[in-house]
Structure formats: C-alpha cells, structure tokens
Amino acid sequence: MRTIKNYVRAALPMLLGCLLFVACSDDDIAEKGVKEGLPASLTFKMVVPDLNDAVVTRAGVEQETALNQLMFLFYKKSDTSKPAFARVIDQLGQYSIGSDSEDESNRLYTVTISPGDTDSNGNELKSGEYYLYALANWQNGFCSYDAEGYASKSLDELKNAILARESGANVLDIVNNTPMTGIYGRNDGSITINEGKNSFGTTDETRVHLRRAVAKVIFNISTENGITFTPERYSIYNYSQSSTLMERSGWEGGQGTKPGNLSYEGNNSFSDFENLAFSDNTPNSFEFYMPENVQKTKEVFTEVKMREKRVSKTNETFKYAPENSTYIVIEGHYNGPRNASDKTATYDGDVKYTIQLGDFNADRGGIDNFTIRRNVKYTYNVKVAGVNNIITEAEAKNFDDETQPGAEGDLVRMDDGTIKLDLDAHFERVLLKIPVDEFKNPMFYVKTPYSRTTDGISADMTVGDDSKDYKWIHFTKPQSGDVLDDLTFGKFGGLDESVRTDVHGLLKEISNLNGSTSDRDNTGEHFIIKDGNLYTTAYIDEFFYTENPTGGNAQLSEFVNYSGGRAMNICTTKHISVDGKSSVVENTIISFSQASIWTVYPTDGSVSNPFGIEKNNEWSYVKRGDAAPTGLTNDEGWNNTQKLINNKNNNYDSSAGWVVSVNEGSKADVKFNFSGNYNYSYLAAMSRNRDTNDDGKISDDELRWYVPARNQCIALWLGDNNLGAYRPYNASNLSSATSADIEGPAGLLHTSSSGNSAVWWAIEGASFGNNNNNNNLDMRCIRNLNNGMYNQKPTTFSTCNGKIITLSGLSSSCVRNSIMTGEYTADHKERQYSNTVPLAFEVASGDLKIKASNVNVSAKSSTVRRSGYIGNRTYTYTVNLGITNLPENASLTVSGSYTITSSNGSYVVSATTDNSSFSFTVYVNGSEICQVDCKPNGVNNNNRDYTFTPTISKASDKSEFTRGEIKALVNLAAANYTQDADGKDKGQWRVPNQRELVLMLGYWSELGMPTTGTHYASSTFFTATGAGKENPFMIDTYNGNPYMTLYGDYSGNFRIRPVRDVEPSASPQATHDSSYRPGGSIIK
C-alpha cells in the first residue's frame, strides 16, 4: 500500500477532530442529471477540524491530526455488492489552517482525482451515482486495519466492519498517527459525479468528513488549599479494544455524545490496565486513547454519585453502571483536614477514587451516560476537597448510607503525639518511646494482602481469621546504649524466639502492668518502662512472603506491586465501613505503614528470578566507598555487593534504624539514625538487611537486599513508566532544570559496577559514568524475588539472536506490543512515548549512509528587504531556486522553520530572520541535497528590495550526522536505509530511540559494533533543555568501554545504526515479508 509522501510536520497541542473535503462550486448539479460511465475528474478540499469537546467538570495534535495514508472508496449505487473504485492518494499539498482553529488542527487540503488516475485494479473513476467513503491511517501502531481488504468488499461489509485492536494490545498512546474513517456529506455518502470536471465543498453537506476512530480521555487532578493529595497509581477497567470501523449516525445531545438508540458494537474484547504510574513530567494528570464504547445504564437513577454505587457490601458489581462501561480508579496519598470547612484535625492515609467515564453533564449527556464516543475529547477535572465522605462512610452503620460510593480510603487521625511510621519494603527496625498512659485498653488492626481486621483485637481476645497476618512486626527489649535516653536497639534474638514477641503478645504484657504510672518504672520481657515512658524495639519484616499466613504458598502477584502496602495500627478507636473498604483510626498510639516491593517484571511466575526495588533511601547521600575488588560486573549486583562488603566483621551499622520519641502533649519526633562510620553505599545497603544471628555483620545467607549493577539499573529505566513513586529521582520540574539541578546527588545513584558504569545518571534515564570524585550520591537497593535464588543473577530482561533484540522478561506495561514503521517523532524527549521500547526490534547490519543525490539545485536572483531599527532589525528573504531531476512524488523540505513552495517552474524559500545573512539546507525525501548560503551585500536601507544570488554547496556522500540533523530527523533512516536486495525494506527503518540504543549496548560485541573511536546517536534528546546537554543520548565508545551518556562538551558528529520493529518470534529473514512492505512510513 502506498503512503502519503508530502507529509507536513508541525508541533501542535492535543485536540481531536474530523476531516473535510471542500471544493469551489457545485452549481446546477441537480438540474443537469448524470450520464454514467463517462470520463470525470474531482477536486476536493480536505479539512481536519478541531476535536469535539466534552469537558466534564500526550501525543500532540500532530500525531492526532496528521495524514499518513488516505483512500477514497466510490461504491456505485446501482450495485453496492461489488468492490468500490478505491483510489489511494499518494500526494497531499500544503495545508492551510481554518479560521476557527485553536491549535492548527483544523487543516484544509486540496486533492484532485484526474482522468487517467486508476485504482489497484487499473479502473478509472467515471461519471455516475456513488456512495463515497474514506479511510485513513490504517497502519498506525495503535489500531491498524486492512484498508486494502475493505476496498475489495461490498458496501454492506464495510459498514458492518469492526475496528479491532489485537487481543491484549497495551498501547494507550498514539505512536505516530491516528486511525480515521469518513463519509461524504452528513447522511448516507451519496454523491453525483458528472462528465468532465467536478468540484465539491462549498457547504458542510458537500464535504467529506473524516473522523478519528478513537476518543481521547484526559484526567487533571487538583486539591483545595491546605490539602495535599499525591497521585500514585491509576487503573483503567473495561478498556474497549474494538468498535465499528465506520462512524454511525443517531447520536444525540448538545455535543453529540449521547448514544440515543445506539448500542455497543464490537468484538466484546475488553481489557484492564492496572497500577499504571503517573508520568514524572505530569504527576497530576494522565491521558489515553480508546476506541468507541457505547454502553447503556442498567436502570434509572437520579443522583450523579450513584454512578459508582455497588450492589451490596458483598457484591461489588456496579448497581447502575453497565457491565462493560469503562471506569478509572485513582489511588494516592492524602494529608490534610476533614474538608476545607473543618480543620479541627489532620488525617493521613491512602485513598482511592473510582470514576465512571462518559459525558454526564446534564445539558449534554445526562447523569446516566456511560458512553465514550469516537473523535471526542473527554476532560475530567478532579478536585480533592477533603475526606469527609470517606470518614462518614467508615462511621456509617448501613451500606446505603454512603455519601460518595466512589471514594474509599484508610485514614489515620493525626493528633498531637500520634505516631505514623511510613516504612520501606526492606527489613526495618524502630526504637520506640511512648508515654505508657497511651496504652489504655489498646487494640490492634492489620491490613495486608492476606488480612483485613474487621473488629479490633485487644489483649484478651483471640486473633480471628480476618487478622492472621499480624506476625510481621516483632518487639524486643532495648539495650543500654547512646541512641535514645541511654538506650539502643534490642537484639533480634536469632534462634531464641523468646527474645521477641508479636503485637498481640506485647499488648498482653502491657495489660499485666499494675499500679499507677508513677510506679511503673520496671521492665517487661520485651519492653522497658522508665519515667512514665514505654521503650521497645520493633523489628519489621521485609514485605516478602514465602507462605500465605492464612494457609498455602504465597504468590508474587499477591504481595509484589501491592498498591497501598500493608499497615498495623495500635489504637483505642477505629471505624470501618460496612463493606470493609474504608477505615478511620482515631486515638492512635502508633501506626505502622509499609510499602510493598515494586518490580518491572511480571509477577505471574513466568519469570524465574525477577527483582524488585525499595521505595526510598532513608540514609542521606553517601559516598561509594574505598573498596575496589576485582571481578565486578555489569549484571550481577548481589555478587558485586558481596565482594564490596567482603563479609567482614562490623559491615553492619548496629545503630542504624528509626528512632521515634513521643513526649506527653507533643508531636512525635521521628528520625533515622546511623553512624558516619558506615557512610558508604555498600555498607548503607546492609541496613536494608537483618543481622538475624546478632553477630554484628550481614553474612552471605542474610544478604537479601543489595546495590544494583548497571544492567539492573537499565531494567529499571526500561520499566520506568511502571515505577511511579518508586522512581529513584524527582523529574517533576525537569523541563526547567539547570545543569546544577541535574548534576546534584538527587538524580545520580551509585551502582555496584565499576569503571564507566559506577554511577547511574538516573535523572537522564540510562546514562552512566565513572566515580573519580567519590561524591556523595543517592542510592537504591533491590532484592531478588525468587527467595531460593536470592544470591543469583536476576533473569535477563532481553535476549539477542543474530541482529534481533527481544524483550523477554519485562512487564507488559513496560513495552510497546504493536508494530510500527518509520521514524519516531522528531526531537522527542526521554520521557515521552516515542522513547518506549517494542517487544522486539532488529538492528541493521551496517551504519546509515546517505549517497549524494543527483537532484540539481541552482541559484537564481533573490531579494531581501530590511525593516525595523538598530537592535531590532528584521530581514525578509525571498530566495529563488531552480531544482531539476526531482524524483516522482518527491517530498521537498528545508531546514529551520522556513517554507518552500513551487511557482511557474521555480522554487521559493520564504524566511524572516534577525540577521543580514542566513543559511538553510534543502532535503529531498529526507536526504540532504545542498546547503544554501544567503549573504547579500549593502543592505543599508529599510523598506526596499535588494537583489543577490545565493551560494549553493552541493552535499556529498555522508555517514556522519550533526546533532542538528538528528534533531530535525527528517526521516534519516526511513528515507535512506535499505539492506534487502529488492529494496522493499526502505521506509521500515528508523534512528533508534534512547531505550533501544541502550539495549543495543548490552549486546555491543555480539552486534559487531565498533568498540572505540565513535559516537552512536539515538533520536532522543534530554528534557532539561536548559542543562547545557544539547546532544542526543549517545553511546560513547571511549577507550574500548562503550557506555551511554549525554556528554555536553562533545560537539562532533555521530554515526547512526538503524533499527526496525519485528515480531518477537521473528528470525532475521522472517522480518522481510510483505506484511512490512507498505508500512506506515512517512517518506519525506
């Protein structure tokens, strides 16, 4: 299938729209009648207007609006059972912008079908009565469809066709263009074509309207003043994977978003996408695209809040919402008052909001509208105004007393003296000091993957089946020391289990105390009381299970990536909602909250030894340390860490841990204690482990958490969009960051590898460097998730077979599983969707080389006009060129923001600059043809034309490229690279993005890449444009040790090794079949 060659790129905002074909005149058509079968021609003006808005309170418009492929289908009215005259439009001219466009997405094109133009069967369009339909962008990387197949079918088959994504397709963003379909006019597509010339489009009814086949959904989250809500995860449920191919009529409502009598039509394929992370660039918003989903309410209801109402406390089915309506769940952390008008207390905890989609504005869609229509942008502005409704639900006695069914949470009321500890996923310990008078009739509650306490458990009660998972915190008696009030952490006890007790045992011991508080200066088995305060050490297990506490084996999917973590509350009052979904703890003595381990691997058991990461770094920034053992590698972090600590005595800081002190009537003092003697990365990692046998060191069999090697860091970057709050950096203000910001310790982490892989520039993604200065940097630790393989190399996340790299281990949310061809978006950044990695890609056998073109460019007399005043001069150029030997359907472009047009056999470049001379480059189909230098002399006066002749410097063969050429991209690889003998792979290749290039780095030698003296570029640039790092992400082969970097001081040229998508199971030969040949490539 052919593709549109003359494609115009622009950077635009994000709106959807429809596509129109407009012409000059359709006078007298009705009066003339029509003689069928005579030669005819058509001229269309094609418009892409703005998207319909349904505002209910990242692809840009270029990907949403651009046309890459376009086909018209003319069905003869006399026999619609026969295939259509199917005309593919190879070439579109320059578009203009509609006057009502807000963002240049309203585009007007002119298209002509001339006598002699044929379809794929050699047929010409003749006069007659037709139904006219249009298809566009059928190979798009989001939801591809077989346009050629539909061109051979009847009109009824086209109307009944289903647009279906592949089962399990996980691409939620537009990769390079949007699928569209359309029809002539506003009714049935009827059009009369007369003999001779025809032109249409002076009215809306005589235009062809293309509509995007998908909707766009945007969520923006904000808070009232005085409230903090940190979004952490969102999930999409009942995501529609299919819809009708063609737009249907019958829509109602003010914006046409109400389905009227329409019902769902698709292949009944729906998917759930759970625990998606917010982008670090947009931490309070997210967006996605989805095919149309028409859904009708189950029964009538009268209040908006009932959209999320469940059937009962035991039946979580929605009462009114349809079975397959799409809905969103947003999870995050809340801290603030009950609401804006009640600030008597502060509440802290994890909350969750469920929102059913649809245009439920009363004037347009109605509160019972659960439908998502194609070509509509739905914007949901969610404002968190408090947690009053969650508290009310927790205190309510009846299920139907919920005031906001879509809001749930587990909250702790933070009174003075309340202790709320937010702990990490690894082993932790806490030295506690709490006034003993707080322990008046205490009880405990647990919330874990396996237990959720319904009624509090006091010392004299038996632990019920709903609370079996409570033994993950152990309490021991403190020792004499200097950490807090002449005390320090107690011993864990090793095999002597009497040294420690669980929370139930602790409460029993405390309940046995006698006498007034002034007489309680004594010791229990697992605590000390002095001066009216109770001191105890809490040992918190790592958030890892080998057994289900309620019986049976534990599965990774049950506790890894467990949003919200687990909690234990010791308190005197707690309210739990009837359905058990919400709770509020009051009169809290202490609340332990522990984050789960998070992984970028699947948790379904399909990977033999994945690893997971902790959430925070409790230590301050640390040095790497002086240890320099031999044998450190880039892929075995556990072995590296073991060699760095060398299993020496005192490799463990016995004073490291949390210290919590509460004095009567004051706020809790919480700090993390450690000794400066252990201020090295690999020793700090030991605080994540437990000295189980109390011998003062972390022995090999106790070493679970370790400093990652380089390749584990790369895996974390490949899965970065799955990490969310677990990302080991903060990039929320990266777009405005300076060099000082991004070179600070917060974005640089120690690895356990050495040399040029010793430091991970996590803020850049996959850049690494050496540690010559031994600076204080951040760190994170990881843990293998196969407990029997805790000291083994984690499962490799990719494999390389010949020239094909396959992502074989990462979670599906971390990779793109749809095939695309052609280049990624020009000048894209490392955190944009163009920097995702496919399931599999092939590396080219050689570097990109561009041969000098035989296109001839000659200089003609040109003009320049000056205006303005000193310090504010403007020069307006009209540069005239002669160009010959242009290939058929060639795309002619120039560098910069300048335009080139043709007129009467000449080509004109129009430019306005603030300099009296300027230069630009001319490209044909993405290949550089020549450099044009404009240096007029004697331009001394304003408002008069000066003539000059530009200088032409013809391009020669080239195999190295400047960063400016790579930033402009102009389809360097897609337009120029081919390695198949028949050349049919041209258009499939692209410049690799950053993630693809760093995957290549792992197989550099196997791929036969040079190991010294070169710089290989990606197509990805750094978000922090003000940080002085203007190069693309590159592989520097310095000194035979290739590594990824930005290296701002480098100003030389780059080589490019192209890549292309392949099926994961493909062999190098299998990727060259016809399914790749047309592609969606844009050949400029």
C-alpha positions, -999 to 999 in steps of 0.1 A, spaced: 0 0 0 13 35 -9 18 62 17 14 99 15 48 113 7 42 150 11 35 150 47 38 183 66 50 181 102 41 206 129 43 207 167 7 211 179 -14 209 211 -37 180 218 -71 180 202 -90 155 180 -113 164 151 -128 153 118 -116 156 82 -134 175 54 -130 177 17 -141 211 3 -143 225 -32 -152 256 -51 -186 251 -67 -214 225 -71 -238 247 -90 -266 232 -112 -257 195 -104 -292 186 -95 -306 201 -127 -281 185 -151 -287 149 -142 -259 124 -149 -247 103 -177 -229 73 -163 -196 59 -174 -181 90 -189 -146 104 -181 -147 126 -150 -123 144 -126 -128 156 -90 -112 183 -69 -116 182 -31 -106 205 -4 -98 184 27 -102 197 62 -91 183 95 -111 203 121 -108 205 158 -120 177 181 -154 178 197 -150 187 234 -169 170 263 -153 187 293 -169 170 323 -160 194 351 3 134 251 6 126 218 3 160 203 -21 172 177 5 163 150 1 126 157 -37 131 162 -42 151 130 -15 140 106 -24 120 74 -1 93 66 -24 72 44 -56 81 26 -80 61 4 -114 70 -12 -139 43 -18 -166 50 -45 -194 24 -45 -218 25 -75 -253 30 -63 -266 6 -89 -247 -23 -73 -231 -18 -39 -224 -55 -36 -194 -50 -59 -160 -37 -48 -155 1 -48 -133 22 -70 -106 26 -44 -82 54 -50 -52 58 -28 -40 94 -26 -2 94 -29 4 131 -26 -11 159 -5 -2 195 -10 5 221 17 -25 226 40 -39 258 53 -54 264 87 -91 270 93 -100 304 108 -117 288 138 -88 266 147 -74 269 182 -43 248 177 -38 244 139 -56 210 139 -82 224 116 -64 217 83 -76 223 47 -61 203 19 -68 202 -18 -70 167 -35 -75 160 -72 -85 128 -89 -77 133 -126 -87 114 -158 -63 85 -161 -59 80 -124 -66 44 -116 -72 21 -86 -52 -10 -79 -72 -29 -105 -65 -4 -132 -100 11 -132 -107 48 -138 -134 68 -120 -163 75 -143 -194 97 -141 -223 83 -122 -242 79 -89 -220 68 -60 -217 64 -22 -183 79 -12 -164 67 19 -129 74 31 -102 55 51 -71 70 65 -40 60 86 -48 22 85 -12 13 96 -8 34 127 8 15 156 -24 19 177 -52 2 160 -43 -9 125 -68 -23 99 -68 -38 65 -78 -10 41 -69 -29 10 -91 -57 22 -121 -35 27 -115 -20 -8 -123 -54 -22 -155 -58 -3 -191 -46 -6 -205 -15 10 -225 -35 35 -194 -54 45 -176 -20 50 -205 -7 71 -205 -38 93 -167 -40 97 -152 -40 132 -121 -20 140 -103 -43 165 -70 -40 183 -50 -71 188 -60 -91 219 -40 -78 248 -28 -47 229 -13 -23 255 -5 8 236 -26 36 251 -10 65 233 -8 75 196 26 63 183 27 82 150 -8 88 136 -44 82 144 -68 58 126 -96 77 107 -126 69 86 -152 91 69 -181 97 46 -193 123 21 -219 147 35 -239 142 66 -262 114 55 -255 83 35 -225 94 14 -245 99 -18 -226 119 -44 -232 126 -81 -202 128 -104 -209 144 -138 -189 141 -170 -159 164 -170 -147 185 -141 -164 183 -107 -157 202 -75 -174 200 -42 -174 215 -7 -189 250 -5 -213 237 22 -210 213 50 -233 189 32 -210 187 2 -178 178 21 -162 145 30 -159 143 68 -131 121 82 -134 112 119 -109 98 142 -119 63 152 -108 68 188 -116 90 217 -92 109 240 -96 108 277 -78 133 300 -77 135 338 -65 165 357 -62 163 394 -60 192 418 -67 200 455 -83 226 477 -59 249 496 -45 233 527 -49 197 513 -21 175 499 -30 146 476 -2 128 459 -15 107 430 5 74 428 -14 50 406 -43 48 382 -61 18 366 -84 16 336 -111 -11 337 -132 -23 308 -110 -6 282 -127 -12 249 -104 -29 224 -129 -26 194 -157 -6 178 -173 -2 145 -149 8 117 -172 35 103 -190 62 123 -226 56 130 -255 81 129 -281 86 156 -261 105 182 -280 129 204 -272 156 230 -257 191 228 -223 177 218 -235 145 201 -221 124 230 -254 108 239 -259 74 221 -297 76 217 -308 43 204 -273 31 195 -259 1 213 -224 -14 217 -210 -30 185 -176 -46 187 -160 -80 193 -166 -79 231 -129 -75 238 -123 -55 269 -90 -52 289 -80 -40 324 -48 -19 328 -39 -18 364 -14 1 385 -3 25 358 21 51 371 17 88 366 44 103 344 71 122 363 66 151 339 28 153 346 24 140 382 -11 153 385 -26 143 351 -28 114 326 -44 108 293 -51 78 270 -69 70 237 -95 43 233 -119 30 206 -156 39 210 -175 22 238 -213 26 237 -228 15 270 -264 19 284 -273 22 321 -289 -8 338 -317 12 354 -328 48 361 -311 67 389 -313 104 399 -280 113 416 -246 116 400 -229 99 430 -249 67 422 -228 62 390 -202 44 412 -227 27 435 -221 -11 441 -249 -36 446 -242 -45 482 -214 -50 507 -207 -85 494 -215 -79 457 -191 -54 442 -209 -53 408 -220 -17 400 -257 -13 406 -264 12 378 -233 13 356 -233 -12 327 -212 -44 329 -187 -31 304 -186 6 310 -151 20 312 -141 33 346 -110 47 362 -95 41 397 -71 67 410 -50 59 441 -29 82 461 -18 95 495 -39 121 514 -28 145 541 -50 173 553 -81 183 572 -115 166 570 -125 192 545 -120 229 538 -145 240 565 -135 215 592 -98 218 600 -100 206 636 -79 176 629 -55 163 603 -59 130 585 -32 110 568 -36 78 547 -41 61 513 -73 69 494 -89 57 462 -114 73 438 -135 54 413 -149 74 383 -172 60 356 -165 76 322 -190 92 299 -203 127 293 -225 130 324 -230 167 320 -268 172 325 -271 195 295 -253 173 270 -251 136 280 -271 131 313 -260 115 345 -268 81 331 -244 84 301 -216 58 303 -207 60 267 -173 71 252 -178 83 216 -150 84 189 -135 117 179 -144 133 213 -120 146 239 -133 139 274 -116 160 301 -122 152 337 -111 178 362 -110 160 396 -106 182 427 -98 166 460 -116 187 486 -113 165 517 -121 131 531 -153 139 549 -173 114 528 -148 86 535 -150 93 572 -188 94 570 -188 61 552 -165 45 577 -187 56 606 -220 47 589 -240 17 601 -257 9 568 -242 2 534 -267 26 517 -256 55 538 -226 61 516 -224 97 506 -198 91 479 -196 55 467 -166 62 445 -144 74 474 -126 49 497 -96 51 520 -77 41 551 -70 72 572 -53 79 605 -63 109 625 -30 127 633 -35 141 668 -6 155 688 16 126 698 3 103 671 30 82 656 26 72 619 56 54 605 59 51 567 83 23 563 101 8 533 97 -26 518 130 -40 532 138 -51 568 133 -22 592 137 -16 629 124 11 652 133 22 687 101 35 703 95 58 732 58 62 740 41 75 772 28 44 789 -5 62 797 -13 59 760 -19 22 764 -54 23 779 -74 -6 765 -54 -8 733 -63 -30 703 -46 -36 670 -58 -38 634 -40 -51 603 -45 -45 566 -23 -67 544 -26 -86 512 -39 -115 533 -58 -99 562 -81 -70 570 -92 -68 606 -129 -61 610 -131 -56 648 -101 -45 668 -82 -72 687 -74 -65 723 -50 -83 747 -77 -107 760 -92 -116 726 -84 -144 702 -70 -134 669 -97 -141 643 -94 -155 608 -95 -119 593 -63 -110 611 -39 -139 607 -13 -119 591 0 -99 621 33 -115 629 54 -94 606 64 -70 634 84 -83 663 91 -65 696 123 -68 717 137 -52 748 161 -23 742 197 -25 754 218 1 771 233 25 746 235 60 734 208 62 707 179 74 729 178 81 766 208 58 773 192 30 753 197 15 719 180 -11 697 174 -45 712 188 -77 698 167 -97 674 174 -129 691 183 -153 663 170 -188 670 159 -178 705 123 -168 698 117 -158 734 137 -127 729 109 -113 708 71 -112 707 44 -102 683 19 -73 687 -6 -95 704 19 -107 729 31 -71 735 -4 -59 744 -9 -89 767 23 -79 786 13 -43 788 -22 -53 801 -5 -71 830 11 -40 844 -1 -30 878 -1 3 898 -2 39 887 21 53 861 45 67 887 51 32 900 57 16 866 94 21 864 101 -16 857 108 -39 828 87 -64 809 101 -92 788 101 -71 757 100 -35 768 114 -12 794 94 14 814 111 44 830 100 79 838 64 71 826 75 61 791 75 27 775 106 18 754 106 -11 730 123 -21 697 101 -30 668 116 -53 641 96 -51 609 100 -79 584 106 -72 548 74 -71 527 81 -105 513 61 -137 518 71 -174 512 39 -186 528 3 -173 529 -3 -166 566 -39 -180 562 -26 -212 546 -8 -224 515 21 -209 495 23 -172 487 24 -160 451 43 -129 439 12 -115 423 -4 -114 458 21 -91 475 45 -76 450 33 -43 434 7 -42 461 -7 -7 459 -11 9 494 12 -16 511 4 -31 545 -5 -15 578 -7 -22 615 -25 2 638 -23 1 676 -51 24 688 -81 27 711 -107 37 684 -112 27 648 -142 29 624 -146 5 595 -172 9 568 -199 -18 563 -183 -30 531 -148 -30 547 -134 -7 520 -128 24 542 -115 29 578 -106 58 601 -82 53 631 -86 76 660 -68 78 693 -38 62 676 -9 50 697 12 40 667 5 33 631 30 12 611 26 15 573 49 -4 550 53 0 512 54 -32 491 83 -42 469 78 -30 433 90 -47 402 92 -40 365 89 -78 358 56 -97 356 45 -113 388 27 -142 374 55 -167 378 65 -165 341 100 -151 350 122 -174 371 141 -148 391 128 -112 388 139 -85 412 121 -57 430 131 -22 443 126 -4 475 107 29 476 131 53 494 166 59 507 164 65 544 201 74 545 214 108 535 237 109 504 267 86 508 300 80 491 306 49 471 334 37 494 370 27 491 366 -10 484 378 -18 449 377 -56 445 383 -72 411 356 -90 392 328 -65 395 304 -70 366 276 -51 349 249 -77 355 254 -94 389 246 -69 417 244 -94 445 279 -108 437 292 -72 434 278 -62 467 291 -93 484 326 -86 471 324 -49 482 315 -58 518 338 -88 517 318 -104 545 339 -85 571 330 -82 607 312 -49 615 300 -44 580 266 -37 596 258 -4 614 243 -16 648 230 19 654 211 22 622 173 24 623 143 46 631 141 64 664 107 76 675 102 97 706 68 109 719 66 132 749 34 140 766 13 165 747 39 170 719 42 158 683 62 127 676 99 131 668 108 107 640 143 104 626 166 78 610 197 71 630 230 59 616 267 62 622 290 82 600 315 53 600 292 34 577 285 62 552 294 41 522 269 29 496 275 -8 500 276 -6 538 244 15 539 228 -13 519 234 -36 549 208 -16 569 182 -30 545 190 -65 557 187 -81 591 215 -94 613 194 -123 623 220 -141 644 232 -109 661 269 -114 652 274 -78 641 276 -84 604 254 -93 574 266 -127 564 261 -141 529 230 -160 539 215 -128 554 222 -107 524 189 -102 506 190 -65 496 219 -53 475 232 -24 454 221 -30 417 246 -35 389 244 -14 358 221 -38 339 196 -39 368 196 0 366 188 -3 329 160 -26 336 145 -1 360 147 26 333 131 4 307 103 -1 331 103 35 344 67 41 334 57 13 358 76 26 388 57 58 397 66 68 433 94 42 433 114 61 407 148 69 422 147 105 412 123 135 410 118 148 375 87 169 381 105 201 373 130 187 348 119 208 319 131 239 336 161 223 353 196 238 350 229 219 349 233 224 387 199 208 393 205 177 373 241 172 384 231 172 420 231 140 441 193 135 439 195 123 403 227 104 405 230 70 421 257 46 430 258 12 413 278 -18 423 295 -20 390 328 -3 383 346 19 357 322 39 334 293 21 350 299 30 386 275 60 386 239 59 372 226 93 360 190 81 368 177 116 361 187 111 324 175 75 323 203 53 311 234 74 313 264 60 332 298 73 342 328 68 365 332 77 401 365 95 401 355 121 427 338 96 451 310 121 456 281 119 479 252 104 459 218 88 462 213 51 462 186 24 460 187 -13 468 169 -42 451 160 -77 460 156 -109 440 120 -122 442 128 -159 439 138 -165 476 156 -196 467 178 -177 442 184 -146 464 221 -147 455 218 -154 418 218 -131 388 183 -118 381 166 -131 350 178 -112 319 152 -88 306 163 -92 269 179 -116 245 198 -112 213 196 -136 185 216 -126 155 206 -90 150 172 -92 168 168 -80 203 137 -93 221 123 -80 254 116 -113 271 111 -105 308 97 -71 315 61 -65 324 38 -59 295 31 -23 307 68 -15 301 69 -23 264 51 -15 232 35 -46 218 22 -32 185 43 -30 153 51 4 138 73 15 109 91 47 101 106 72 124 97 83 159 86 119 165 114 143 158 132 159 187 113 137 212 125 135 248 135 106 270 102 105 290 79 107 260 61 78 244 84 79 214 110 66 238 92 34 246 107 1 235 90 -25 213 88 -62 222 114 -69 195 135 -50 171 161 -57 145 195 -39 144 207 -31 109 237 -48 95 255 -15 88 255 22 96 233 47 79 250 61 48 234 87 26 246 90 -10 247 123 -27 216 129 -48 216 137 -85 190 163 -79 203 196 -92 198 229 -73 208 262 -90 207 297 -76 185 324 -91 182 361 -84 167 366 -50 156 395 -28 159 407 8 140 436 25 151 452 58 128 468 83 130 479 120 156 498 138 190 492 154 188 464 179 155 452 164 162 446 127 141 422 106 152 408 72 126 393 49 141 370 23 126 356 -9 151 330 -21 146 317 -57 160 283 -67 159 262 -97 155 224 -90 157 197 -116 158 159 -116 133 156 -88 120 120 -83 83 114 -89 62 123 -58 93 136 -41 90 154 -8 109 187 -8 117 203 26 141 229 40 157 231 75 145 256 101 110 269 102 112 281 66 88 271 39 95 261 3 68 264 -25 68 260 -62 56 285 -87 59 285 -125 88 261 -125 108 279 -98 110 271 -61 108 299 -35 120 298 1 104 325 23 122 334 55 123 362 81 154 365 102 171 390 125 204 387 107 216 402 74 227 367 63 214 332 69 217 296 56 194 266 52 196 231 40 174 216 12 162 180 16 146 156 -9 128 127 7 148 133 39 182 134 22 203 165 23 208 179 -12 226 211 -7 234 240 17 222 274 6 241 305 19 224 339 16 249 367 22 236 399 4 258 430 5 249 466 10 216 462 27 216 496 43 181 510 40 147 499 52 117 490 30 134 484 -3 143 452 -21 179 443 -25 188 416 -50 215 390 -45 224 355 -57 227 328 -30 256 303 -30 249 266 -34 271 240 -18 261 205 -30 260 178 -4 284 148 -7 281 112 5 279 111 42 279 86 70 281 110 100 255 135 111 253 166 132 231 168 163 210 194 144 204 169 116 193 143 141 171 167 160 153 177 127 153 139 120 136 143 85 133 105 84 170 100 81 169 62 83 134 56 70 141 76 38 176 63 31 184 30 46 178 -4 30 197 -37 32 174 -60 14 183 -69 -22 150 -59 -36 150 -26 -15 115 -32 -3 125 -27 33 130 10 26 108 30 49 108 4 77 139 16 94 144 44 120 170 61 141 169 41 174 155 59 204 174 61 237 160 29 252 166 9 220 202 22 219 209 12 255 196 -23 248 220 -25 219 248 -15 244 242 -48 262 250 -67 231 275 -44 216 301 -70 207 275 -96 195 261 -70 172 295 -63 157 295 -26 167 328 -7 168 343 -5 203 364 25 201 366 59 184 330 65 175 298 81 189 265 64 180 234 86 184 198 79 193 169 101 182 161 111 218 170 144 234 171 154 271 140 171 287 162 196 306 169 218 276 185 244 300 210 220 314 236 225 288 233 190 273 222 196 238 234 163 223 212 133 216 216 104 240 246 85 226 269 56 230 305 67 236 330 40 227 357 58 247 387 37 254 371 5 243 345 6 271 312 18 255 287 35 277 256 57 273 260 94 280 249 129 270 284 144 273 275 181 269 311 190 258 310 168 228 304 188 196 314 164 169 293 142 145 275 109 151 271 76 134 237 60 133 228 23 133 192 20 122 166 -4 138 131 -16 129 103 -34 146 99 -71 142 76 -98 156 91 -112 188 94 -147 173 109 -134 140 142 -146 126 162 -121 105 148 -135 73 112 -136 85 111 -98 90 112 -91 53 79 -104 42 51 -84 26 35 -75 59 62 -49 64 65 -35 29 39 -8 28 43 2 64 31 34 79 63 50 70 64 87 60 90 92 33 97 129 30 
